[in-house]
């Protein structure tokens, strides 16, 4: 069932449709927010706030636009969070979040994937924020140009430029780490 169909069902009173939308996007939205906040607990809290905005306010969302609308709300919430955090500095110890390796893959493969993921995250953090966000939305979230442009509030041509330049910058950063295209695949 599409996002639009689930959202329409939710608007007509089917609460389980709203739950399905939350289940569908909760992990991806949390990961997206964690990319901004670098704190999984704050990211989870903001993820819930994003769904609250949509499921309580019940905005009119055009067909095919639910995911883009949700991520735009998340982006705005993250920006507001940072503005508030910068205006009220406080002590916040770094959070250690560890994932258990999947039982389906070998420890060596898990270590390799973890190392590659760390290197990719490090390199991605050295890329300019506008490139990083465009790459994240397009590759990790699987959004098309129209959806990504809706989230970022820019034209499709701008998304194309951001992705082209972002890939080049990311490739250069990966090469500095000694990683080639063949290593990533």
N, C-alpha and C positions, 0 to 999 in steps of 0.2 A: 504494500500500500504506500502511495506517495506521501510526502510530507504535507502537501496541500490537502489531500483527502483526509489524513489524520487530523489536521488542524480544523478543517470544516466539521468533522465529526465532533471534535472537542467543543467547537463553538455551538454546536447544536445540543450539547449537554452530555456527551459521552466522555466522562472523566478518564477512562482507561486509554483513550486516544492521546490525551495529554501526557499520560504516563509513558506511553510508547514513544512519543517524541522525545521525552526526557531521557529515556533509556538509549535511544538511538544516538543522541548527541552529547550526553553528559561527559563521557570520557574524552572525546575529541575537544569539546569546549573547555574542559578543565586543562588539558594539555596546552591549548592555545593561550589561555589566560596565564598559565604557569610560565610560558615563554616571556610574558611581559613582567610578571611579578616576581618570579624566581622564588616562590614560596607556595608549595602545593596546598597548604591549608587555606591561605587567602584565595587561591585560585578556585578551590572547591566552594568557598563561601560566595564568591562572585558568580560562579556558575549557577548556583541556586538563585541568586538575585536576578540573573538574566532570565531564567525560566519564569520566575515570579512576575517580572515585568510583562512578559508575553501572556502567561496563563491567567493573570489577574486582570490586566488591562484589556486583553483581547483586541489588540489592534487589527486593523484591516491590512492583510498582507496579500499581495497579488500572487497568482499562481506561479509556482516555481521559485518563490522568493523567501520561503521560510528560513532556510539555512543562512542565506545572506543577511536577512534581517536579524536573526539570532546572533550572528557573529559581529554585526555592526553594534548591537546593543552591548555585547561583551567588550568590544574595543572601546566604546565610550565609557563603560563602567571601569575598565582598567585605567584609562586616562584619568578619570575622576579620582580613583583610588590613589594614583601616584601624586596627583595635585594635593590631595588631603594629607598624604603621608609626608610629602616634602614640607608642607606647612606646619606639621606637628612631628618633628623628629623624636624618635624614641629608641630605646635599646631593644634590639630584636636579634637574638642569636640565630646563626645560620641553621637551617633545617637539613638534617641528613635523611634523605629518602632513598631507600634501596629497594630494588625489585628482585624478587626471587627468580632465578632462571627457570624457564619452562622445562617440564619433565620430558618433553618430546624431543629436545635437541641435546646434543652432547655438551659436556662442560667446556670443551675446547671451542665449539661453535658459539656457545653462549658468551664466552670470554671475548671471542673475536668480534661478535656483534656488539657487545657492550663497549669494547674499545673503539670500534668504528663509530658507534653512536656518540661516544664522548668526543672524539676528534671532530666529527661533523658538527656537533653542538658548539664546540669551541670555535671552529672556523666560522660557523654561521653567526656567532656572537661578535665576530670581528668585522662582519659585513655591515654596511650602513643599515639602520633600522627599517627604512622604507623598502630596501631590497629584501631584507630578512622576512618582513611581514608578507610581502608579495609571494616570495618563494614558499613560505609556510602555507599560505592559503591555497596556492595552486597545487603544490606537490603533496603536502601532508593531508590537507583537508579535501583535496580533489575538486576544488571549485573551478568552474570555468571562468573565462575572462569577464563575462558579464557579472557574475556573482562577486568575484573578487573586486571588480571596479565599484560595485555597489557598497561593499564593506568598506573599502578605502576611500570612497567618495571621489573617484577620479574616472577618467575616460578609459575605454578599452585599449586605446593606443598607448596610454600612460602605463597600463598594466603590462602590455607587451614590452615596452621599454624597460620597465622595472625588472621584469623577468629576464630579459636578455642581458642587461647589465649585472643583475644579481647573480645569474649563473656564471658569468665571466669572473666576477669578484670572488665568488665561492670557489670556483675552480682554481683560481690563483692562490687562495688561502689553503686549499687542500694540497696543492703542489708544494707549498712551503712546509707542510707537515710530511711530505714524502708520499702522498697518496695520489695515485693516478686513477683514471676512469676505470681501468681493469680491476683495481683493488676494491672499488665500491660495489661493483656488480657481483 
